[in-house]
Amino acid sequence: MIGTKKLSTIRKQIEKALASTGVDPIQRLERQIASAKRKGESTGVMEGLKRFLESPEKRKLRKHGVGVKKSARQGR
């Protein structure tokens, strides 16, 4: 269960766990995927994890309160 963890926190934890061997996490996943494909095993989860790690982190855009509040307009 993921719960209330941020996606960036999960990404960092996965990268740390995969990099514990000192090898680039994406290269390690590529090797595991290639090995699994040669053996005829399923690679869906590993390929999804690789895409997740390769995807750029998205920044949350904040909406600025540009408009006038309804109560302020009524005071005119």
LINMOLIN-V483234 format. One record per helix or strand of 2 or more residues. SS is the DSSP state (hx for helix, st for strand). FROM is the first residue (numbers start at 1). TO is the last residue. Records with the same first field share a line. If there is no record, write none. Layout:
# LINMOLIN-V483234
SS: FROM-TO ; FROM-TO
This chain:
# LINMOLIN-V483234
hx: 7-21 ; 25-39 ; 44-54 ; 70-74
